[in-house]
């Protein structure tokens, strides 16, 4: 417990600590990113002089704490420099290496004025500026202007005519850099907006350099102005580092006609999603699991086999032991299998088979794609594979040694621990020790701030020079290799999009397009950034990133989600980017209708101290931006978070929860003014909402007591015919300790609209009498006369963990339900449940 409290204290002190800027001896061109209301930090013992160029008057301002230097400045009619704004750069001549402490700028509330703290105010002519935000951006924010940076006694330039000059290209700007910018007119630049815009590349060299620099900056322990929590220790830099067999069994008469069969539960019509069970009205394909727990084969059965309880499969497609099947599609007699490789943790495999004759299955093509398999969709004949890739680099830093006599005595004491102050004051040695009876001095971090970055090794003091990284490229770009493609880069310069923000992970997300019928790889579009949620309409693919802390608001550190839009057109083109506050729950939190994107988000956490805020945004594409059209906030009580969302054309249904479940009905007929119409409060909550016609809604989630503690799976039937007054028609609560995969995976629901019969798997974790042994079940229910009807379910004796599925079908005028749990398949007829 003591260790936990110490960690919490350290995290809290980190968030509230001052920041530090290392000022080196000699001339430097730097910035502070924090406004200095006076010049008191530039004391005579540390600094000889400070200069800033006033863009308004195009004249110099200067300051010196040395009276003689100050007099010479005054005699030459140089106006005195009295303050530095957060976006002012300045020249400083320092007498020694020292560290400037700067107050933490985190705001406790949103700014009340209209002028954002992230705006650069440029005047026509030369401007001496710095970034007023804690970030690292590319020089692209000054596109069309000339920008100079002086760093490590070397100039770097960003200019359209740069090829004529023998000057290194200006790659990035830190919050501690001073930058000379020549503007052709007065202009205000919002860095938040500029950092969000995406651009592509004109050459592979330009692309590789950009990615390499991003990876270097992201792994860099210190970059410009950094939070100060004590003497930094040495930080280890991490490294971001066609065979199948068909096994036959007994054959069966597969000509029997099956009707009224449930299919994969999809969010959007005409947008197919991969699953572990699919059929083509003749044969059923489902993923099995080997004895070692790997999903390395696909079983093929028939509806007649299921109905007659035949255990043997018709055929089995076996994959290598090194493959683990994720999911698959069944499209026009083509089986598209998506799997992951055990040989490398970051490779996705696409295998396409012709299964028109299951006794003569042929592999059409196979592709290996570097990157983690994130998701996929199928539109028509095209497969869209979404993967992420992390470039691999080995990065080290040179040491700059400091003469012993130039190290302050207090630093020697602190670093070598001669006064009892440990260099590992926050290390494992102190965890768990009872020091309550020891006498010690209060820890004063700022007392040792001039020791920032200094380390001691082999009787020598040194700092790492993080401005001169030594980079070894291990693997910069993902590649693809396959049946009809020789090994090549997956990403092309003109099809990779990156933001101007460089201090972020260099993770790349790619959407790769394949023709299923031809078994052919077509093209890939990519962006530098992650993807947390993927949603697809029939027109476009939306990818949402809420990577922490990359998308935090520069003014008040509120969480933001970034939304990338790509079109399902011939060119798989990048369309737009946008952002909203908060994070989305899952793919059902998004919906596109009549070219308007709707997204529901939650800010904060139900267990946090700052409360939560639930909102619904509408966004419209314009000039490659997803612009916010409308906003509805204030959904849910204090501390409640979104648990389920369902959009149905111009209506939305949203569930929030902390102790009870308010179901909200929302009118979206006017996207600029979303309107809450009604609400219903019931115990528990729905985690998944399924439309039943136009007037009913089925909710599956958890029942809870008055304190919000879970009691077991709950099925609730809502009446939404009166949009302003939704009501509950019926509910069923399963046994205590039950949980369903359907609460997190909509594809676990088997439903057919013809008779509103549905089934879904659930697990019972039991009680102390059976040592909390898990048991797996398939619940079978029907909506009849505005009520929920229960049928006798199916229980599987195995305790298999993982995804399970149900299948409903009619054969020979009889309704059957099958329960698939890995290789185990149990089928029963529809039997009313005994009371």
N, C-alpha and C positions, 0 to 999 in steps of 0.2 A: 504493500500500500504506500509505503514511504517513497519507493522508487517512482510509482505512478504520480504521486503528488509533486515530486521533484521535476518530472518531465512536463507536467502541466504548467508548473511555475516557469520553467525555461521557455516553453512555447509562448506563454503570456508575456514574459519579459521581452522576448524577441519581437513580438508584434508591437510593443510599446516603446522599444529602445530608440535611442538617437541613431542617426546615420553618420557615417564617416567618409571623408574624402582624403586620400593620400596626396599630399602636395610635395613634389620633389624639388631638390635644390636646383636653382637656375631659373631660366625663363620657361614658363609653361602657358599654354593657351587652354583655359579650362572654363567650366561652368559649375553651378552649384545645384540646380534644379529646386532649390529652396531659396526664397527671397531673403536677402540680408538687409534688414532695415537700417543698419549702421555698419561701420567698418571696424568694429571693435575686435573682430577675430584676427585682423591683420596687424598684430603687435610688432613693435620695433625689433624685438629679439628674433623674430621668425621671418619677417617680410621686409624687403627694401621698398618695393613700390607695386601699385596695382593700377591698371589702365582699362578703361572701357570706352568704346566708340559709340557716341550718341547718334543713332540713325536719324533722328528728327532734324538735328542741326548739322549732321555730317561733320561733327567736331569731336575731339578727344576730351575725356574727363579722366582725372588722375587722383590718386591718394597715396600718401606715405605718412607713417607714424614718426618718421625721422624728421625733426624740425628743419634741418638744413636742406634735405631733399624737397620737403614741402614748400620751402621758401623759393627754391629754384623753379619749381613748377608755377608758383604764383607770379614770380617775376616774368615768366614767359607767357603770362595771361592764360594759363591752362586752368579751366574751371575745376573746382574740387569735386571728386566723386564721393557722394554721400550715401548712396544705397545701390544695391544690385537687385533687380527683379529676377524672378525665377527663370525667365527666358533670356537673361543677359549673360553673354560670355565675357571673359576678361583675361587680359594678360597679367601675369603675376611673376615677379622676380623674387624667389625665395632664397633665404640665406642658408637653409638646411632642409633636410627631409623632415616633415612633420604631418600631423593628421588634424584636419579640421572637423570638428563635430557639428552636426546640423540637426535641428529639431525634427522629430518625426512629423510628417505632414498628413497623416491619416485623419480624415474628417469623421466625426461621429454622426453626422447627418448630411443630407444632400445640400449642395450649395443653394443659397437663397437668391443670388443674383443671376442675371442672364448670361454673364460673361464667364465662360468656362475656363478653368485653370489650365487647360491643355492647349490654349491658342497661342500661336506665335504671331506677334505683330511686326510685320516687315514693312519698312519704308523704302521708297524708291532710292536706289543707290546701294551703298555698302551697309551691311548690318552685322554686328558682332553678337551672335546669339548662342544659346544653349537650349537643351530640351528641358521644358518645365515639368516633365513627367518621368517617373522611374521606369525607363524603358530603354531599348536599343533599337533604332530604326535604320533603314537603308537610306542612302542619299536620294532615292527616288522621290522622296517627299519634296525635293527641290527641283523637280523636273522642269526644264526650260530656264533654269537659273544657273549661275556659277557658284560653286561652294568649295571652300578650302578648309582643310583641317590640318592642324599642326600637332603631331603626336610622336613621342620618342625621337624628338629632334629631326623629324622628317615631315615634309608637306605631302598631303594627298589631295587630289582634285576630282571634282565631279563637274564635267562640262561637255557640251555637245561637240566641241572641237578638240577634245582631249587627245585624240589620236595623233595630233600634230606636236604634242608636248611630251617630253621624256619625264613624266611625273606619274607616280603610282596612282591608281584609281581609288577614289574615296569609296570605301565599301560600306562602313557602318558608322553610326553616330551614337555614342553613349551619353548618359545623362550627365557625365562629368566632362564632356568635351566642349570646348569653345569652337564655334564655327563661323567663318566669314562667308556671308551670303550676299551676292549682288542681285537685287531685284529690279526688274524693269518698271515696276509700278508698286504703289502701296498695296499690300495684300496681307490678309489674315489667314493663317493656315491652322485648321483644326487637326491636331495630330491624331486624335482618336479616329476621325474620319479617314485621314490619309493612310493610317496604319491598317485600316480595314480593306482598302481597295486592293484588288488582285491584279497582277501583271504576269505575262509569260516571258519567254526568253528567245533571243535571236540566234543563239549558238549553244552547242553542247558545253563549250568551255565556260561561257558565262553562267550557264545553269549549274555546272559542277562547282564553280567557285562560290556561287551563292549558297548552295547547300552545305559545302564544306565550312564556310564562314559561320553559317547558322549553327552547325553542330559544334563548332569550336566555342562560340559564344555561349551556347546552352550548357556545355559542360564546364565552362570556366567558373572556378570557385568564387572569384570576385570580379565584378565588372562595373567600374565607375563608382558611384556612391552606393555604399552598402550598409545594411543594418549592422549595428555594433552590439555584440553580446559578450565580449571578452576577447582574450587573445586567441585568434584563430589558429587551430592546429593544422598540420599538414593534411590535406584532403586527398584521398585516393581518387583518381579520376577513372570512372568506370568505362568499360568498353561496351559500346552499343553493338554488341556483336550479332512400262506398258506390258505389265504381266498380269494375267488373270486366268482363272480356271472356271469351267462350268461343270458343276457336279449334278448329275441327273438323279432322279428318283422315280417313283411310280408315276406313270402318266395317267391322265384322267380325261373324261369327256368334258371339254371346256366349252361346248356349244350351248350349254344350258343358259337361258336368257335371264339375266338379273335386272331388276328394275328398282327405281326409287332408292338409289344408293347415295349415302353421304359421301362428301368429298372434302378435300382440305379446306378448312375454314379460313377464308381470305378476308383481308381488310377491304380491298377494292376489287370491284368487278374487272375482269380482263387483265389483272396484275397477279400473275402466279407467284407463289412463294414456295420455297423448298421445304420438304418435310421428310420424315422417316417412314411414312406410309402413303402410298398412292396406288391408284388402280386405273384401268382403261376400260372398265365394264366387262372385261374378259378375265384378266389376271390381276392379282394383288401382288405388289412389290413392297417388301418391308425390310428394314435393316435388322440384322441379327448381331449377336455378340459372342465372341469366342470365349474359351475358358479363362483366358488371361484378362478378360474384361475389355478387349478392344473390339470396336465395331468394324470388322473387316470382311463382311460378306452381306449380300442382299438375297433374301429368300423370295421365291416366286411361287405363289399358290393360286388356286382358283376359288370362285365362290362356291362351286359344288363341293370341292374338298372341305371348305370350311363348314358348309351345311351338314355334311356327312361325317364330320369330326375326324377326317383323315389327317394324321399327324405329319406324314412325310410331305416334303415340299416337292413341287414339280421340277424345279431347277434351282440352282444356287450359284450366284456369281461370286467367286472368291477373289479377294484382293490380297496383295502382299501383306505380310505381317507388319511391315513398316508403315502401312496406311491405316488411318482411322477415319471412317466415313462420318461426315458431318450431316449430310442430308442429300436429297436428290429431287429431280424433276422427271415427269413422264409427259413428253410432248410429241404427239403425232408418231407414235411407235418408236420414239427415241428416248432412251434412258440417259439422263445427264447426272452423273454422280460427282458430288463435291466432297473432297476429303483433304485431310491434313497428313503431312509426312512426319513420322517419328525420327527420321534421320536428321532433319533440321526442324527446329521449332517454328520456323517462319517460312514455310512453303505450302502453297495451296495447289491442289491437283484437280483438274477437270477431266473426267473420262466420259466420252459419249459413245453409247451403244445403240445398235439397231436391234430392237426386241420385237419386231413384227412377227418373228417365228421364234418362240422361246426355246425350241429344241435346236435352234441354230443361231444363237446369239453372236453377233459380230461387233467387235470394237471398231468404231469409225475413226476416232482420234483421241489423243490424250495430250494434255498440256500441263507443264509444271510452271507455276507462277510464284516468284519470290514475294513473300509477304504473308501476314497473318490473314486468314479468311475471316472477314467481318460479317458479310451478309450477301444476299443476291436477290435478283428478281428476274422473271421471264415475261417479256412482252412479245406476243406473237411468236415469231421464230427466233428471237434474239435473247440470249442469256447475258445478263449484266452482273458481273462478278465484282464485289467490293472487297478490296484488300488494303492492308496497311503495311508499310515497310519502314524500318529504322536503319538509316545509314550507319555503317561501322567505321569508326576511326580510332586510332590509338593516338592520344594526345599527352604530351609531356611539356614541362615548362623549364626554361633555364633558370639557374639560381644567380642572383646578384648579391655578391658578398658585401658585407658592411664592416668597415674597420672597427675593431673592438672599442677604440677610444671614442668613436662617434656614436656609440650606443649609449643612450641615457642610463644612468645607474639604476633608476627605478625599473627599467626594462630588463636589465641584467638580473635584478632581484626576482622580478616576476617570472621571467622565462626559465631561469635556472632554479627557482624555488628556494633561494637561500634564506628568505625570511618566513618560510612556511607557506607562502602563497603558491599553490600548485598550478603547474602549467596545464594540468588536466582536471581543473576544478569542476568540470561538468562531465567528466568521463565515468566509466563503469566503476572505477575504484571507490567512488563515493556513494554508489548506489547501495541501499540496504544497510548501511552502517549506522549505528546508534551514536550520534554525536551530541545528544541532548545535554550531556553534562560537561562538554568541552567548552573552554573559553576561547572565543575567536573574534576577530575584528569583522565588522559588517563588510560585506562584499561591495566594493565600489568600482563598477566596471569602467567608468569614465576616467578614473584615476590612472589607468594604464593605457589610455587611448593612443598615446604616441608610440606604443609598442605594436601597433596594428600591423599584422602580417609578418612580423619578425620571428624567425625561428633559429634554433641553435642546433648545430650538428658538427661533430668532430672538431670541437673547440673553435668553431667559426659561426658567426651570425650571418643570416642571409634573409632575403625575401625572394619569392618566386616572381619572375617578370611575366605577368599574364598577358602582356601586350605582344609578346613574341612567342606564341605557341609553336611547338614542333609537332607537326601533324603527319601521321602516316595513314594513308587511305587504305582501309581493308576492303570495304565494299560500299560504294557511294550510291548506286542505283539498283533497283530491282530488275530482274531479267525474266524473260519468258522463253520457254523451249518446248517444242511439241511436234506432233506428227507432220504438220504442214508449215512449221516455223523453225528455222535454225535459231540457235541461241542468240538473243538480241536484247537490247535494253527495252524494258517495258514502257519507259517514260521518254517522251520526246520534248525538246525545249519549247516548241510552239504549243504544246498541249499540257504543260505544267504551269500551274498558277500559284503565285506566292504573294504574301502580303509584305508591306514595308517593314513590319515588325520582325526584327532579326533575333531578339533575345527570346526564343521559344524553341520548343522541340522541333527537330528537323524531320519528324515523322511525316511520311507522305501517304496520302490516301488516294487510291486509284480505282477507277471504274473501268473494267475491261469488257469489251463487247465481243460476243461470239455468235456466229450463225449456227444454230443447232442442226438444221437439216443438212448443211454442207459440212458440219464438223470443223468449222474454220474460225480461227481467230481473226478479228477485224481491226480493232483499234482500242486505244486507251486514252482517257482523259484523267488528269491528276491535279491535286493541289497539295501544298505543304500545310499540313494540319491534321488533326485527328478526327475521328467520327465516333460519337457516342450512341447516336440513334439514326436509323435509316428509314425513311418513308418514301414510298413511290406512289404517285398517281399514274394514270395512263399516259400522261403527258410529260412528266418530269420526275427526277429523282432529287430528293432533299436530304442532305446529310447535316446532322446537328452535332456541334462540338461544344462541350462544356468543360474542357480541360482546365484544371486548376493549376496556377492562378492566371493563366494566359489571358483569359477574357474577363478580367476584372476591370470595372469602370475606373478610369484614371482619377476621378474626383473623389469618390467615396468608397471604393473597393467593394462595390456590390457585384454579386455574381452575374455573369452574362452568358448567354448561349449564342454561338455563331451558327448561321444557317447558310449552307452552300447549295446552290441550285444548278443542276445539269439537265439538259433537255434530252428526251428520247427521240431525237431527230437523227437523220442519217449521219451527221458528223459528231454526235454525242457531245454537243457544244456546251461550254460553260455559259451560264445565263446570268446569274446574279449572286450577290452576297448580302446578308442582313444580320441583324442582331436584336435580341430581346433580353430583358432582365429575367433572371431566374433560370431554372433547369426544367426540362421536360421529363415526364415519367417514362414514356415509351413511344412506339411508333403511332399508337392511337391518340397521342397528344397532338398529332398533326393531321391536317386534312386540306386538300385543295378542292375548291369548288368555284366554278365560273372564273378561273384565273386568279382567285384570291386564296392565299395560304392562311390557314388558321392554326394557331399553336397555343397550347395552355401550359403555363409554367408555375413553379413554386419558388419563391425566394425564402431562404432561411430553412430551419429544420424544426420539426415539432419538439425535439428535445433540447433545442437551443434556448438561449436567454434573450435573443433579440426578436423572437416571434417569427411568424411566417406571413407571406403575402402571396395570394393566389391570383393569377391574372390570365386573361385570354386576349391574345393579340390577333389582329388581321393585318396581312402584309400584301403589297402589290408590287410586282416587278416594274422598275422604271430605270432606264439608263444603267443597267447592270447592278442595280441596288434593289433590295427588297425593302421598300419603304413602309413604315408603319402607317396603316390606314385608320385603324380604330383600336381601342383598348378598353377592356372591362376588368376592373380590379375589385378587391374587397370581397372576394368569394371565400366563404368559410369563416368560422370563428377563429379567435386568437389561438395560434399554435397548430391549426389544422393544415394538413398537406393534401395535395391532390392524390387520389388513389385510383381513379379510373376516369376515362374520357371516351365519349363516342360522338362523332359528328354524323349527322344524317341530313344531307343537302344543306339547307340554310338554317338548321337547328343544331344545337349542341346539348349534350347531357354530361354533367360533370359531377363527380363525387369527391368530397373532401372528408377527412377523418382525423380525429384525435381520440375521442371517446364515443361519439355517435357519428352516424352517416347522413350528412345532408346531401340529397340529390338535387342538383340545380338544373333547371331548364333554361336555355339561353337562346334568344332570337338573334339570328345573324343575317336576316333579310337585308339589313342596311349595314354593310361591312364597316362603315365609318362610325357606327354607333351600336356596337353589340349591347344587348339589353337582357338583363336577368328578368325572367318572367315568373318563375315559381320555384318553390323548394319543398322538400319533404325530408323529415328527420325520422330515422329509424335506428334501432340498435345495430351495431356492427357496421360493416362496410362492404361495398362491392369493389372487387379488384378488376373485374372484366364485365363489360356491358355488351349485350348482344341484341340487336333489334329483332323483334318478332312482329312482322308486318309493319304497319305504320303507327299502330296505337299501343303497342306493348314493348316493354324492355325487360330483358332477362339479366339479372345480376348474379354473379358468382363471386364470393369472397369469404369473409369470416364473420361469424357472430361474435359479439363481445358482451361482457358485463358492463355495469354502469361506470366502471373505472377504465374501460377500454381494453381489458385483458381478453385475449382470444379464447373462444370456447370451442370452435370447430367450424368446418365448412358450412356456409349458409347460401342457400339458393333463394333468390327473391324475385317475384314477378311484379313489375310495376305497370300501372295503367297511366299512359301519357296522352290519352285522347283529349283530355282537358289540359292544354299546355301550361296554363298558369296554375293548375292545381293537380300536380301528379300525386298518385296514391299507390299504396301497396295492396295488391290483390291477394297474394298468398306467399308463404315462405316455408322452407324446410331447412332445419339445422341438423347436420350429421353429428356423429359421435364426437365427444371431446377428444382433442388431440389429432383431429383429421386435418389434412392439408392437401390441396390439389395443385398440380402443375398448371392447370388452367388459370390460376391466379397470376401467373407470370408468362404464360405461353398460350396464346389464343388458339394455336393449332391443335391443342389437346381436346378441343370440343368437336364432337361429331354431332351434326344437326341436319335435319332435313325439314324443309318448310312445308311439305305436302301435308303432314300430320302433326307437325311441331313436336316430333319425337327427338330427344337428344340424350347423349351419353358423354361422360367425361371420367377420367381416372382420378382417384384420390388415394392417399396413403393414410393409414392409421398408425400413429406411433405408440398406441397402447397405453399401458400403465405399469405400475410396479409389479403387478401379478405376472406379467409376461416379460419382465425385464425391459420394458419399453421396446419390444421387438416390432419392427416395421412390418406391416402387411399391406398388400396392394389390392385395390378394388376398382371396378368399373361401375359407376352409378348410372342407372337408366331411368329416365323421367320423360314426362310428356305434359304439354300444356293442353288442358281440356276444360272447356266451359269456364274460362277465366280462373282456373285453379291448377295447381301442380300435382301431378299424379306420379306415384312411385311404382317402379317395377322391380322385380327381383334382380339384383345386380350380380356381377360376376366377381369372384374372389380368386386371386392367383396365389398359390401356396408359396411361391418364391418370394424372396425379400430383395429382389433386384432394385437397385437404385437407377435412376435415369428416366428417360422419356418413355411414356406409355401412350397407346392410342386405342380408340374405339372405332368400330365400323358398323354402320347400319345398312342393311340391304333386304330386299324382298326376293324370294326365289320360290317358284311353284306355289304362289299364293300364301306364302308364309313369311313372316318377318323374323329376321335373324340379327343378332348382335354379337360381334366378335371383339375379344379383348386381346390386344397385342402387347406383350411385355418381353422385349428382346426376341428370343427364338420361341418363346412360349405363346401359343395361340389357343384361346378357349372360346367356343361359340355356343350360344344358347338361343332358344326361341323367346319371344316376348311373353313373359309370364307375370301376371299381376302380383303385386307384393301382398303377402298375407299380413293382416292387421294384428 
